[in-house]
């Protein structure tokens, strides 16, 4: 799993994150999914204000819950984001939709101070704590169950769009 693209900028009610993740499943995860196990994912966003005299001050820490499951009767994959549900006939299409985050409101406009620089980071990971208990044990010992992107860090200047780090 990797972060392909991320932007942070003003939206209707504050500042929003748009991100694209490349999501792929290991053989073990795909087998579990096709056997009826729901896979829960978390997109995490953090915004910090740098301070030269101490640790950075965390302004916001947000989590977006996503779920992927397979319905054997309909032969469809279902992606759930809050109250939005989308159905797909192919796993590839479902994974593409799962990795697309749009207009995710993460902070109110008034919490961004004019002229202030911020550091932001975003990532996506499989939430192994949401797996059934027998699978949680496997997730602790088997790398095929460890699915997470690296943190994508970028600078934010007074609410301007992001500048990705290299």
Backbone as JSON Lines, residues from 0, in Angstrom:
{"i":0,"aa":"X","n":[0.85,-1.16,0.0],"ca":[0.0,0.0,0.0],"c":[0.9,1.23,0.0]}
{"i":1,"aa":"X","n":[0.53,2.24,-0.8],"ca":[1.31,3.47,-0.83],"c":[0.4,4.66,-1.08]}
{"i":2,"aa":"X","n":[0.93,5.85,-0.74],"ca":[0.22,7.11,-0.99],"c":[0.67,7.61,-2.35]}
{"i":3,"aa":"X","n":[-0.27,7.7,-3.29],"ca":[0.07,8.16,-4.63],"c":[0.01,9.68,-4.74]}
{"i":4,"aa":"X","n":[-1.0,10.28,-4.12],"ca":[-1.22,11.71,-4.24],"c":[-2.01,12.19,-3.04]}
{"i":5,"aa":"X","n":[-1.7,13.39,-2.56],"ca":[-2.48,13.98,-1.47],"c":[-2.5,15.5,-1.63]}
{"i":6,"aa":"X","n":[-3.66,16.08,-1.41],"ca":[-3.79,17.54,-1.39],"c":[-4.56,17.93,-0.14]}
{"i":7,"aa":"X","n":[-4.27,19.12,0.35],"ca":[-4.93,19.69,1.52],"c":[-5.28,21.12,1.15]}
{"i":8,"aa":"X","n":[-6.55,21.49,1.29],"ca":[-6.94,22.83,0.91],"c":[-8.31,23.18,1.42]}
{"i":9,"aa":"X","n":[-8.74,24.42,1.15],"ca":[-10.03,24.88,1.64],"c":[-11.19,24.15,0.98]}
{"i":10,"aa":"X","n":[-12.2,23.86,1.78],"ca":[-13.43,23.25,1.29],"c":[-14.61,24.09,1.74]}
{"i":11,"aa":"X","n":[-15.8,23.53,1.68],"ca":[-17.01,24.29,2.05],"c":[-17.03,24.67,3.53]}
{"i":12,"aa":"X","n":[-16.73,23.73,4.41],"ca":[-16.87,23.98,5.84],"c":[-15.54,24.02,6.58]}
{"i":13,"aa":"X","n":[-14.46,24.08,5.88],"ca":[-13.15,24.07,6.51],"c":[-12.11,23.59,5.52]}
{"i":14,"aa":"X","n":[-11.15,22.85,6.02],"ca":[-10.1,22.33,5.14],"c":[-10.3,20.85,4.94]}
{"i":15,"aa":"X","n":[-10.05,20.41,3.7],"ca":[-10.31,19.02,3.32],"c":[-9.04,18.37,2.79]}
{"i":16,"aa":"X","n":[-9.04,17.05,2.89],"ca":[-7.97,16.24,2.33],"c":[-8.54,15.44,1.17]}
{"i":17,"aa":"X","n":[-7.81,15.42,0.07],"ca":[-8.07,14.53,-1.05],"c":[-6.83,13.67,-1.21]}
{"i":18,"aa":"X","n":[-7.01,12.37,-1.27],"ca":[-5.85,11.47,-1.35],"c":[-6.16,10.27,-2.21]}
{"i":19,"aa":"X","n":[-5.12,9.76,-2.85],"ca":[-5.2,8.52,-3.62],"c":[-4.16,7.56,-3.07]}
{"i":20,"aa":"X","n":[-4.63,6.37,-2.71],"ca":[-3.76,5.32,-2.18],"c":[-3.76,4.15,-3.15]}
{"i":21,"aa":"X","n":[-2.61,3.56,-3.33],"ca":[-2.51,2.32,-4.09],"c":[-2.73,1.16,-3.11]}
{"i":22,"aa":"X","n":[-3.85,0.47,-3.24],"ca":[-4.2,-0.59,-2.3],"c":[-4.15,-1.93,-3.02]}
{"i":23,"aa":"X","n":[-3.41,-2.85,-2.46],"ca":[-3.34,-4.22,-2.96],"c":[-3.43,-5.17,-1.78]}
{"i":24,"aa":"X","n":[-4.05,-6.31,-1.99],"ca":[-4.21,-7.29,-0.92],"c":[-3.28,-8.47,-1.12]}
{"i":25,"aa":"X","n":[-2.75,-8.99,-0.04],"ca":[-1.97,-10.23,-0.1],"c":[-2.92,-11.38,-0.37]}
{"i":26,"aa":"X","n":[-2.37,-12.53,-0.71],"ca":[-3.2,-13.71,-0.97],"c":[-4.02,-14.09,0.26]}
{"i":27,"aa":"X","n":[-3.43,-13.97,1.45],"ca":[-4.14,-14.32,2.69],"c":[-5.31,-13.37,2.94]}
{"i":28,"aa":"X","n":[-5.1,-12.07,2.71],"ca":[-6.18,-11.1,2.9],"c":[-7.29,-11.29,1.88]}
{"i":29,"aa":"X","n":[-6.91,-11.56,0.63],"ca":[-7.91,-11.78,-0.41],"c":[-8.74,-13.03,-0.11]}
{"i":30,"aa":"X","n":[-8.08,-14.08,0.36],"ca":[-8.79,-15.31,0.71],"c":[-9.76,-15.07,1.87]}
{"i":31,"aa":"X","n":[-9.3,-14.33,2.88],"ca":[-10.17,-14.02,4.02],"c":[-11.37,-13.18,3.57]}
{"i":32,"aa":"X","n":[-11.11,-12.18,2.73],"ca":[-12.18,-11.33,2.21],"c":[-13.21,-12.15,1.46]}
{"i":33,"aa":"X","n":[-12.75,-13.01,0.56],"ca":[-13.67,-13.83,-0.25],"c":[-14.37,-14.91,0.58]}
{"i":34,"aa":"X","n":[-13.88,-15.14,1.8],"ca":[-14.53,-16.09,2.7],"c":[-15.52,-15.4,3.64]}
{"i":35,"aa":"X","n":[-15.7,-14.1,3.46],"ca":[-16.71,-13.39,4.25],"c":[-16.19,-12.51,5.36]}
{"i":36,"aa":"X","n":[-14.87,-12.4,5.5],"ca":[-14.3,-11.54,6.55],"c":[-14.26,-10.1,6.04]}
{"i":37,"aa":"X","n":[-14.87,-9.19,6.78],"ca":[-14.82,-7.77,6.43],"c":[-13.45,-7.21,6.79]}
{"i":38,"aa":"X","n":[-12.88,-6.43,5.89],"ca":[-11.59,-5.77,6.14],"c":[-11.85,-4.3,6.43]}
{"i":39,"aa":"X","n":[-11.4,-3.86,7.59],"ca":[-11.58,-2.47,8.02],"c":[-10.26,-1.73,7.82]}
{"i":40,"aa":"X","n":[-10.36,-0.56,7.22],"ca":[-9.19,0.27,6.97],"c":[-9.37,1.61,7.67]}
{"i":41,"aa":"X","n":[-8.25,2.24,7.99],"ca":[-8.26,3.55,8.62],"c":[-7.35,4.47,7.83]}
{"i":42,"aa":"X","n":[-7.86,5.66,7.5],"ca":[-7.03,6.72,6.94],"c":[-6.8,7.69,8.09]}
{"i":43,"aa":"X","n":[-5.53,7.99,8.35],"ca":[-5.18,8.87,9.46],"c":[-4.55,10.15,8.93]}
{"i":44,"aa":"X","n":[-4.95,11.28,9.53],"ca":[-4.41,12.59,9.16],"c":[-4.0,13.31,10.43]}
{"i":45,"aa":"X","n":[-2.83,13.92,10.39],"ca":[-2.35,14.72,11.52],"c":[-1.81,16.05,11.0]}
{"i":46,"aa":"X","n":[-2.1,17.1,11.75],"ca":[-1.62,18.44,11.42],"c":[-0.94,18.99,12.66]}
{"i":47,"aa":"X","n":[0.31,19.43,12.5],"ca":[1.09,19.94,13.62],"c":[1.63,21.33,13.32]}
{"i":48,"aa":"X","n":[1.76,22.11,14.39],"ca":[2.39,23.42,14.28],"c":[3.81,23.29,14.82]}
{"i":49,"aa":"X","n":[4.81,23.54,13.97],"ca":[6.19,23.39,14.44],"c":[6.54,24.46,15.48]}
{"i":50,"aa":"X","n":[7.32,24.05,16.47],"ca":[7.81,24.98,17.49],"c":[9.32,24.76,17.63]}
{"i":51,"aa":"X","n":[10.08,25.81,17.62],"ca":[11.53,25.69,17.69],"c":[12.0,25.35,19.11]}
{"i":52,"aa":"X","n":[11.2,25.68,20.12],"ca":[11.64,25.54,21.5],"c":[11.14,24.27,22.18]}
{"i":53,"aa":"X","n":[10.3,23.5,21.5],"ca":[9.73,22.31,22.13],"c":[9.22,21.39,21.03]}
{"i":54,"aa":"X","n":[8.58,20.3,21.42],"ca":[7.99,19.41,20.42],"c":[6.9,20.14,19.65]}
{"i":55,"aa":"X","n":[6.62,19.67,18.43],"ca":[5.55,20.26,17.64],"c":[4.22,20.13,18.37]}
{"i":56,"aa":"X","n":[3.36,21.13,18.18],"ca":[2.03,21.11,18.8],"c":[1.03,20.49,17.82]}
{"i":57,"aa":"X","n":[0.36,19.44,18.26],"ca":[-0.61,18.75,17.41],"c":[-1.9,19.56,17.37]}
{"i":58,"aa":"X","n":[-2.25,20.05,16.19],"ca":[-3.48,20.83,16.01],"c":[-4.69,19.93,15.79]}
{"i":59,"aa":"X","n":[-4.48,18.85,15.03],"ca":[-5.61,17.96,14.74],"c":[-5.09,16.56,14.44]}
{"i":60,"aa":"X","n":[-5.88,15.58,14.83],"ca":[-5.61,14.19,14.52],"c":[-6.95,13.55,14.17]}
{"i":61,"aa":"X","n":[-7.14,13.18,12.92],"ca":[-8.43,12.66,12.45],"c":[-8.26,11.27,11.87]}
{"i":62,"aa":"X","n":[-9.33,10.49,11.97],"ca":[-9.35,9.12,11.43],"c":[-10.62,8.94,10.61]}
{"i":63,"aa":"X","n":[-10.46,8.33,9.45],"ca":[-11.59,8.0,8.59],"c":[-11.67,6.48,8.5]}
{"i":64,"aa":"X","n":[-12.83,5.93,8.84],"ca":[-13.03,4.48,8.83],"c":[-13.6,4.04,7.49]}
{"i":65,"aa":"X","n":[-13.01,3.01,6.9],"ca":[-13.48,2.43,5.65],"c":[-13.61,0.92,5.84]}
{"i":66,"aa":"X","n":[-14.54,0.32,5.1],"ca":[-14.72,-1.13,5.22],"c":[-14.91,-1.74,3.84]}
{"i":67,"aa":"X","n":[-14.27,-2.88,3.63],"ca":[-14.39,-3.64,2.39],"c":[-14.89,-5.03,2.75]}
{"i":68,"aa":"X","n":[-15.96,-5.46,2.08],"ca":[-16.45,-6.82,2.31],"c":[-16.97,-7.4,1.01]}
{"i":69,"aa":"X","n":[-17.04,-8.72,0.98],"ca":[-17.52,-9.44,-0.2],"c":[-18.84,-10.11,0.15]}
{"i":70,"aa":"X","n":[-19.84,-9.94,-0.73],"ca":[-21.14,-10.59,-0.56],"c":[-21.23,-11.73,-1.56]}
{"i":71,"aa":"X","n":[-21.18,-12.95,-1.05],"ca":[-21.16,-14.14,-1.91],"c":[-22.45,-14.29,-2.71]}
{"i":72,"aa":"X","n":[-23.59,-13.94,-2.12],"ca":[-24.87,-14.11,-2.84],"c":[-24.96,-13.23,-4.07]}
{"i":73,"aa":"X","n":[-24.52,-12.0,-3.96],"ca":[-24.58,-11.08,-5.1],"c":[-23.3,-11.12,-5.93]}
{"i":74,"aa":"X","n":[-22.23,-11.7,-5.38],"ca":[-20.95,-11.73,-6.08],"c":[-20.32,-10.36,-6.2]}
{"i":75,"aa":"X","n":[-20.65,-9.46,-5.26],"ca":[-20.16,-8.09,-5.32],"c":[-19.32,-7.75,-4.1]}
{"i":76,"aa":"X","n":[-18.39,-6.82,-4.33],"ca":[-17.59,-6.25,-3.25],"c":[-18.24,-4.94,-2.85]}
{"i":77,"aa":"X","n":[-18.28,-4.67,-1.55],"ca":[-18.91,-3.45,-1.05],"c":[-17.89,-2.64,-0.27]}
{"i":78,"aa":"X","n":[-17.77,-1.36,-0.65],"ca":[-16.91,-0.42,0.05],"c":[-17.82,0.52,0.83]}
{"i":79,"aa":"X","n":[-17.56,0.67,2.12],"ca":[-18.36,1.54,2.98],"c":[-17.48,2.64,3.55]}
{"i":80,"aa":"X","n":[-17.96,3.86,3.4],"ca":[-17.32,5.04,4.0],"c":[-18.43,5.83,4.68]}
{"i":81,"aa":"X","n":[-18.43,5.82,6.01],"ca":[-19.49,6.44,6.79],"c":[-20.84,5.9,6.31]}
{"i":82,"aa":"X","n":[-21.73,6.74,5.81],"ca":[-23.05,6.26,5.37],"c":[-23.11,6.02,3.85]}
{"i":83,"aa":"X","n":[-21.98,6.1,3.17],"ca":[-21.94,5.87,1.73],"c":[-21.49,4.44,1.44]}
{"i":84,"aa":"X","n":[-22.27,3.73,0.65],"ca":[-21.95,2.36,0.26],"c":[-21.85,2.3,-1.26]}
{"i":85,"aa":"X","n":[-20.81,1.63,-1.75],"ca":[-20.64,1.43,-3.19],"c":[-20.4,-0.05,-3.44]}
{"i":86,"aa":"X","n":[-21.04,-0.59,-4.48],"ca":[-20.89,-2.0,-4.84],"c":[-20.12,-2.13,-6.14]}
{"i":87,"aa":"X","n":[-19.28,-3.17,-6.22],"ca":[-18.44,-3.4,-7.39],"c":[-18.42,-4.89,-7.71]}
{"i":88,"aa":"X","n":[-18.38,-5.2,-9.01],"ca":[-18.3,-6.6,-9.43],"c":[-16.88,-7.13,-9.39]}
{"i":89,"aa":"X","n":[-15.88,-6.24,-9.48],"ca":[-14.49,-6.7,-9.46],"c":[-13.76,-6.17,-8.23]}
{"i":90,"aa":"X","n":[-12.84,-6.98,-7.74],"ca":[-12.04,-6.57,-6.59],"c":[-11.15,-5.38,-6.95]}
{"i":91,"aa":"X","n":[-10.63,-5.35,-8.17],"ca":[-9.77,-4.24,-8.59],"c":[-10.51,-2.91,-8.51]}
{"i":92,"aa":"X","n":[-11.76,-2.88,-8.97],"ca":[-12.55,-1.65,-8.91],"c":[-12.84,-1.25,-7.46]}
{"i":93,"aa":"X","n":[-13.13,-2.24,-6.63],"ca":[-13.4,-1.97,-5.21],"c":[-12.16,-1.41,-4.52]}
{"i":94,"aa":"X","n":[-10.99,-1.96,-4.81],"ca":[-9.76,-1.47,-4.21],"c":[-9.43,-0.06,-4.68]}
{"i":95,"aa":"X","n":[-9.72,0.23,-5.94],"ca":[-9.51,1.59,-6.46],"c":[-10.41,2.58,-5.72]}
{"i":96,"aa":"X","n":[-11.67,2.22,-5.52],"ca":[-12.61,3.09,-4.8],"c":[-12.19,3.23,-3.33]}
{"i":97,"aa":"X","n":[-11.74,2.14,-2.74],"ca":[-11.3,2.16,-1.35],"c":[-10.13,3.12,-1.17]}
{"i":98,"aa":"X","n":[-9.24,3.19,-2.15],"ca":[-8.06,4.03,-2.07],"c":[-8.27,5.47,-2.49]}
{"i":99,"aa":"X","n":[-9.5,5.83,-2.83],"ca":[-9.8,7.2,-3.26],"c":[-10.57,7.93,-2.16]}
{"i":100,"aa":"X","n":[-9.94,8.93,-1.57],"ca":[-10.56,9.72,-0.51],"c":[-10.76,11.13,-1.04]}
{"i":101,"aa":"X","n":[-12.0,11.59,-1.03],"ca":[-12.32,12.92,-1.55],"c":[-13.1,13.74,-0.53]}
{"i":102,"aa":"X","n":[-12.75,15.03,-0.46],"ca":[-13.47,16.0,0.36],"c":[-13.65,15.55,1.81]}
{"i":103,"aa":"X","n":[-12.6,15.02,2.38],"ca":[-12.63,14.6,3.78],"c":[-12.33,15.82,4.65]}
{"i":104,"aa":"X","n":[-13.34,16.35,5.33],"ca":[-13.19,17.53,6.18],"c":[-12.4,17.15,7.43]}
{"i":105,"aa":"X","n":[-11.25,17.79,7.63],"ca":[-10.37,17.41,8.73],"c":[-10.19,18.51,9.78]}
{"i":106,"aa":"X","n":[-10.42,19.78,9.42],"ca":[-10.24,20.86,10.39],"c":[-11.08,22.07,9.98]}
{"i":107,"aa":"X","n":[-11.62,22.75,10.99],"ca":[-12.43,23.94,10.73],"c":[-11.52,25.08,10.26]}
{"i":108,"aa":"X","n":[-12.09,25.92,9.42],"ca":[-11.33,27.03,8.83],"c":[-10.7,27.94,9.89]}
{"i":109,"aa":"X","n":[-11.44,28.23,10.96],"ca":[-10.96,29.19,11.96],"c":[-9.8,28.63,12.81]}
{"i":110,"aa":"X","n":[-9.53,27.35,12.73],"ca":[-8.42,26.77,13.51],"c":[-7.08,26.92,12.8]}
{"i":111,"aa":"X","n":[-7.1,27.32,11.53],"ca":[-5.86,27.57,10.79],"c":[-5.5,29.04,10.96]}
{"i":112,"aa":"X","n":[-4.34,29.3,11.55],"ca":[-3.92,30.67,11.82],"c":[-3.27,31.29,10.58]}
{"i":113,"aa":"X","n":[-3.69,32.48,10.19],"ca":[-3.08,33.14,9.03],"c":[-1.58,33.35,9.26]}
{"i":114,"aa":"X","n":[-0.79,33.1,8.22],"ca":[0.65,33.3,8.29],"c":[1.42,32.21,9.01]}
{"i":115,"aa":"X","n":[0.73,31.19,9.46],"ca":[1.38,30.1,10.2],"c":[1.71,28.94,9.27]}
{"i":116,"aa":"X","n":[2.88,28.37,9.44],"ca":[3.25,27.16,8.7],"c":[2.92,25.94,9.54]}
{"i":117,"aa":"X","n":[2.5,24.88,8.86],"ca":[2.13,23.63,9.53],"c":[2.82,22.46,8.84]}
{"i":118,"aa":"X","n":[2.9,21.37,9.55],"ca":[3.36,20.1,9.0],"c":[2.2,19.13,9.06]}
{"i":119,"aa":"X","n":[1.94,18.45,7.94],"ca":[0.82,17.51,7.89],"c":[1.34,16.14,7.46]}
{"i":120,"aa":"X","n":[0.6,15.12,7.82],"ca":[0.94,13.77,7.37],"c":[-0.34,12.94,7.27]}
{"i":121,"aa":"X","n":[-0.31,12.0,6.32],"ca":[-1.47,11.15,6.08],"c":[-0.97,9.74,5.75]}
{"i":122,"aa":"X","n":[-1.77,8.74,6.14],"ca":[-1.46,7.36,5.8],"c":[-2.75,6.55,5.83]}
{"i":123,"aa":"X","n":[-2.67,5.33,5.28],"ca":[-3.79,4.39,5.3],"c":[-3.24,3.05,5.79]}
{"i":124,"aa":"X","n":[-4.07,2.34,6.58],"ca":[-3.64,1.04,7.09],"c":[-4.84,0.14,7.33]}
{"i":125,"aa":"X","n":[-4.57,-1.15,7.33],"ca":[-5.57,-2.14,7.71],"c":[-5.7,-2.09,9.22]}
{"i":126,"aa":"X","n":[-6.92,-1.98,9.72],"ca":[-7.17,-1.94,11.16],"c":[-7.33,-3.37,11.65]}
{"i":127,"aa":"X","n":[-6.22,-3.97,12.06],"ca":[-6.24,-5.38,12.47],"c":[-7.04,-5.6,13.76]}
{"i":128,"aa":"X","n":[-7.26,-4.55,14.54],"ca":[-8.05,-4.69,15.76],"c":[-9.52,-4.98,15.45]}
{"i":129,"aa":"X","n":[-9.96,-4.68,14.22],"ca":[-11.35,-4.93,13.82],"c":[-11.55,-6.32,13.24]}
{"i":130,"aa":"X","n":[-10.47,-7.07,13.06],"ca":[-10.58,-8.43,12.52],"c":[-11.16,-9.36,13.58]}
{"i":131,"aa":"X","n":[-11.8,-10.46,13.17],"ca":[-12.22,-11.47,14.15],"c":[-11.0,-11.96,14.93]}
{"i":132,"aa":"X","n":[-11.2,-12.34,16.18],"ca":[-10.09,-12.7,17.09],"c":[-9.1,-13.71,16.5]}
{"i":133,"aa":"X","n":[-9.53,-14.81,15.86],"ca":[-8.52,-15.74,15.31],"c":[-7.61,-15.09,14.27]}
{"i":134,"aa":"X","n":[-8.16,-14.15,13.5],"ca":[-7.36,-13.46,12.49],"c":[-6.43,-12.43,13.12]}
{"i":135,"aa":"X","n":[-6.81,-11.87,14.27],"ca":[-5.94,-10.92,14.96],"c":[-4.63,-11.6,15.37]}
{"i":136,"aa":"X","n":[-4.72,-12.85,15.8],"ca":[-3.52,-13.59,16.17],"c":[-2.63,-13.78,14.94]}
{"i":137,"aa":"X","n":[-3.23,-14.15,13.81],"ca":[-2.47,-14.3,12.57],"c":[-1.82,-12.98,12.17]}
{"i":138,"aa":"X","n":[-2.55,-11.88,12.37],"ca":[-2.04,-10.57,11.98],"c":[-0.81,-10.18,12.79]}
{"i":139,"aa":"X","n":[-0.71,-10.67,14.01],"ca":[0.46,-10.36,14.84],"c":[1.71,-11.09,14.38]}
{"i":140,"aa":"X","n":[1.54,-12.26,13.79],"ca":[2.7,-13.1,13.48],"c":[2.99,-13.24,11.99]}
{"i":141,"aa":"X","n":[2.08,-12.83,11.13],"ca":[2.22,-13.06,9.7],"c":[2.29,-11.73,8.95]}
{"i":142,"aa":"X","n":[3.34,-11.52,8.18],"ca":[3.53,-10.27,7.45],"c":[2.45,-10.03,6.38]}
{"i":143,"aa":"X","n":[1.83,-11.1,5.9],"ca":[0.79,-10.94,4.89],"c":[-0.41,-10.15,5.41]}
{"i":144,"aa":"X","n":[-0.54,-10.07,6.71],"ca":[-1.65,-9.34,7.32],"c":[-1.26,-7.91,7.68]}
{"i":145,"aa":"X","n":[0.01,-7.55,7.52],"ca":[0.48,-6.2,7.84],"c":[0.36,-5.35,6.59]}
{"i":146,"aa":"X","n":[-0.67,-4.55,6.53],"ca":[-0.93,-3.73,5.35],"c":[-1.06,-2.28,5.79]}
{"i":147,"aa":"X","n":[-0.07,-1.46,5.41],"ca":[-0.09,-0.04,5.78],"c":[0.82,0.73,4.83]}
{"i":148,"aa":"X","n":[0.42,1.96,4.55],"ca":[1.29,2.84,3.78],"c":[2.24,3.54,4.75]}
{"i":149,"aa":"X","n":[3.29,4.1,4.22],"ca":[4.15,4.97,5.01],"c":[3.41,6.29,5.22]}
{"i":150,"aa":"X","n":[3.81,7.04,6.22],"ca":[3.26,8.38,6.39],"c":[3.74,9.25,5.24]}
{"i":151,"aa":"X","n":[2.84,9.97,4.61],"ca":[3.19,10.96,3.58],"c":[3.19,12.31,4.28]}
{"i":152,"aa":"X","n":[4.37,12.92,4.39],"ca":[4.51,14.2,5.1],"c":[4.6,15.34,4.09]}
{"i":153,"aa":"X","n":[3.98,16.46,4.46],"ca":[4.04,17.63,3.59],"c":[3.84,18.9,4.41]}
{"i":154,"aa":"X","n":[4.31,20.02,3.86],"ca":[4.2,21.31,4.52],"c":[2.93,22.01,4.06]}
{"i":155,"aa":"X","n":[2.29,22.71,4.98],"ca":[1.1,23.5,4.68],"c":[1.4,24.93,5.1]}
{"i":156,"aa":"X","n":[1.21,25.88,4.19],"ca":[1.5,27.28,4.47],"c":[0.21,28.07,4.52]}
{"i":157,"aa":"X","n":[-0.25,28.42,5.71],"ca":[-1.43,29.27,5.92],"c":[-2.66,28.81,5.14]}
{"i":158,"aa":"X","n":[-2.86,27.52,5.04],"ca":[-4.05,27.02,4.36],"c":[-3.89,26.88,2.87]}
{"i":159,"aa":"X","n":[-2.7,27.2,2.33],"ca":[-2.47,27.0,0.9],"c":[-2.42,25.51,0.62]}
{"i":160,"aa":"X","n":[-2.54,25.13,-0.64],"ca":[-2.47,23.71,-0.98],"c":[-1.11,23.16,-0.62]}
{"i":161,"aa":"X","n":[-1.08,21.88,-0.41],"ca":[0.12,21.2,0.08],"c":[1.28,21.24,-0.89]}
{"i":162,"aa":"X","n":[2.47,21.1,-0.3],"ca":[3.69,20.91,-1.07],"c":[4.31,19.6,-0.6]}
{"i":163,"aa":"X","n":[4.16,18.52,-1.38],"ca":[4.67,17.22,-0.92],"c":[6.17,17.23,-0.7]}
{"i":164,"aa":"X","n":[6.6,16.47,0.3],"ca":[8.04,16.31,0.53],"c":[8.57,15.24,-0.41]}
{"i":165,"aa":"X","n":[9.82,15.28,-0.69],"ca":[10.44,14.29,-1.6],"c":[11.28,13.34,-0.83]}
